[in-house]
């Protein structure tokens, strides 16, 4: 019988957990599948450096040769950037373990492994959600049900505008996952600060998020928390250009006859090409911003209680 190997913690992350120092989990799919080489390696190192400069321990997560790694050494970071790794969600973790394969972890898999390691704050770019047309395709990201079972606080710039934002927010409500606006009452749409959908709750800073995390624990709730953190105004994609490219992408998918689960990958690829890489640069800007906010929350969470 094959069992999932115990997560491998780097010395840095192990010390962080032992000493209760602030730590932030980082996913590896944003590196392996989200940026072109060698820019992706630079981005991985930059995200970790942002945390270290704020006295926060980075815990980039991936599965290497069948073993979950919570925190990567320099060679591990190089591998997720340079090797052709599988895109691994929660369902793929036992397969990778049994076969001794490697995979870059999605938001779902990263949240699951972070929770197992006791790391409570996680920074990503955008959360997965309900895809357009899901009423017939049933295409919904595993990020949502995974967050319903793992008490990790995820800092995200909302979800990409190619998804069904209204349906995603409905599913988050159904799963009892709190969505807290970070300095905003409006749910962000990844490349854009505003989606048109209002949130029930908003806070002004990290201390409030840490207080919500503690209250969640005291109530015995198992759900994670989504911190909706919009990209700074000066860094968001120009809304007019965004709307034009998005409309062109949907039209191109229709002409090409793309259907079902193939639609979203097609749209995202089209958007990168049609924007001449502008969408990728915005991706990096919002990810950096999320990492900075996650560092603030990690410090607030690890601070001694009065």
N, C-alpha and C positions, 0 to 999 in steps of 0.2 A: 504493500500500500504506500503510495506516494503522498507525503504531506508537504504543505507549504513551508519552505525554509524560514527560519527566524530572520527578521530583517537585520541586515548588516548596517551597523551605525558607524560612521566615521568617528575618529577620536574626538574631533571638534564637536560633533553633535552629541556624542555620549557624555562629554563633559558638560555640555549645555543642559542636558536633562538632569544629570546628577546635581549640578549646582543651581538648578532652577533659573538659569540665565534665559533671557528672551531669545526665542528662536522662531524662524519663519520657514515654512515649507514652500518649495517652488516646484512646479511641474516640469517634466522634461519634454513633453510633446510640443510645447511652444518653441523649443529649441530644435528638435529633430524634424518637425513637420511644419513649423510656423514661419521659418525664415530661411533664405537661401544661404548656402555655404560661401565663404567662411564667416559671413556676417552673423550667423547663428552662434558660432563659438564666441565671438566677441560679446554678443548679447548675454550669453550665459555667464560669462565672467563679470560683465558689468552688473547684472542683477545681484550676484553674490557680493560684489564690492560695495554696492549701495547699502546692503545690510551691514557689512562689516564696519563701514565708516560710521554707522549709527550704533555700534556696539551690539549688534544682533547677529546671532549665528545663523548662516544660511543652511538649509537642508534641502538641496536639490534631490529629487526622488526619481529613481529609475529601477528597472529590473535588469541586472547584468548577469548573463550566464545562469539564469534561473534563480538568482538570489536577489530579493528586494534590497535596494540600497537606500538608506535614509541619510542623505548627505553624500556627496561625491568628492573624491580626491581629484587632482588635476587630470589624471588619465581617464577617470570616469566622465568628467565634463567633456574631455576631448572625444570620447567614444560616442556620447549622445549627439554630438554635433557632427561627427564625421562618418559614423557607420549608418547603414540603412537598417534602422530598427523598426520593429513592428510597433504599431500604435496600440497600446495596451490599456484596455479598460478593466474594470473589476473582474468581469467574467474571464478575462484572458490570463489573470494572475496564476491560477493553478496549472494552466496549460504551459505557460512559460517555465514554471517550476519543474513540472514533470519532464519536460523535454530539454531543460537546460538552456533555454533560449533567452534572448535579450529583448527588452521592449521599453519604449518611452511611455511614461505614464500620462494618461489623460487627467482632467480635473477629477473625475470620479475615482480612478485608481490612486491618484496622489492623495486625495482626501482620506481614502480608506487606510492607506499605509501610514499617513501622518497620524491619524487617530490611534492606530495600533502602537505607534512609537511615542504617543503622549505629546505630540506637537499640536497645539491648538489654533494656531494662526497660519493662514495659507494665502499667498498672493498669486494671482493668475492674471491673464489678460481679460478674457470674457468667459462667462459661464455658458455651458451648453443649455439648450432648452427644447421647446416644442417646435418642430419644423412646420413650415407652411404645408397645408394639405395633410396634416397628421390624422385627420378624421378618417382618411382612407388608407394611408400608409402606416399609421401607428408609429411614426418616426419621432421618437422622443429621446433626448440624450439621457444616458445613464447617470449623468451628473445629478439630476434631480432626485431620483429615489435613493441614490447613495448619500446625499446630504440629509435625507430624512432619517438616516440610520447612524450617522457619524457626527459627533459634536465638535465639528471644526468650523472656525470662522473664516469664510472665504471673502477676500477683497477682490472685487471684480468690477469692470466698467460696464456692467449690464450684460446684455447679449447682443450678438450681431444683428443688424437690421434686416438681414435676409431671413431671419427666423420669425415665428409668430410670437411677438412680444406679449400680446394680450393673453394668449393661451398659456405662455410660459408663466406669467404672473399668477394666473388662475391655478396652475398646477402647484406652484410654490405655496399658495394659500391652502390648497387641499392637503398638501403634505405637511402642513404646519411648520414650514420653514420661514422664520422671520426674515423680512427684507427691510434693511435699514438704510435710508439715504444718508450718505456722508456729506453733510453740508448742502443737501438738496432734498426737495420734496418730490422730484421727478425722477423716474427710473431712466438711467442713461441707456443709449443705444450704441454702445461700443465706440464707433468712430465719431459719434455725435454726443453732445452733452444731454440732449433731450430726446425723449421718445414720444411725448404726448401722454404718457401714462403716469398718473400720480401715485405716490406711495403713502401709506398710512402713517409711517414713522420716519423721523429724521433726527439726526444728532449732529452736534457741532464738532465733536472731537473724540479722540481715542479713549479717554477716560469713561465716557458714556458707553462705548462698545464693551469695554472690559466689565463694567457694572452689569450690563445685560448678559454677558457670558456667565458671570457669577450667579446671577438670579436664575438663569436657565439651569445651571448645575444644581442649585438648591431646590428647584422644583422637580428635579429628576428627569428633565426632558432630554431626549436622546438626539434631537435634531441639531443640525448645524445652523449657522447664521450666514446670510448673504449680506455683505456690506457693499452697497451700490455706490461706487466712487466714480463720478464723472471725470473725464479727461479735462484738464485746464482749458479754458476758452480759447486761449491763443494757440493751442496745439490741436484742437479738433479739426477734422476734415471739413473743408468748405461745404456747407450744407447743400448749396446749389449743385456743386460738382458731384457730391455724394448722390443726390437724388437722380441726377442725369445718368451717372454710371450704373446705379442700381436698376433703373428702368431699362437701360440698354441690356444689362445682364439677364433680366427676366425675359426680355424679348428674344434674346439670342438663345436662351434655353428652350423657349417655345418653338422657335424655328428649327432647332436641332432635334426636337422631339424628345428632350431629356425629361424623364419622369421619375417619380418616387424618390428613393433615397439618393439617387444620382444627382438630384437637382442642386442640393447645397454645395457639394464639392465643385460642381460645374460653375455655379455662381461665384464662389470665392476665387476660383482660378481666373475667371473672366474679369473680376473686379481688380485683381492684382495687375493683369495685363493692361486693362483699359485705363487704369489710373497711373500707368507708368511707374508703378511701385509706391505711389503716394500712400496707398492704404497700408502697406507694410511699415512705412515710417510712422504713421499714426499708431499702428499696433505697438511699436516699440515705445513710443511716448507714453501711451496709456499704461503699458505694463510697468514702465519705470515708476510712474505715479502711484500705481497700486502697490508696488514693492515698498515705496517710501511710507505710504499710509499703513501698510501691514507692520512695518517696523515700529511705528508709533503705538499701534495697538498691542504688539508683543511686549513693549516696555510697560504699558499700562496694565496689562494682564499679569506680568511677573512682579510688579511693584508690591511691596509689603502692604497689607491691609491696615488701615488705621485702627 
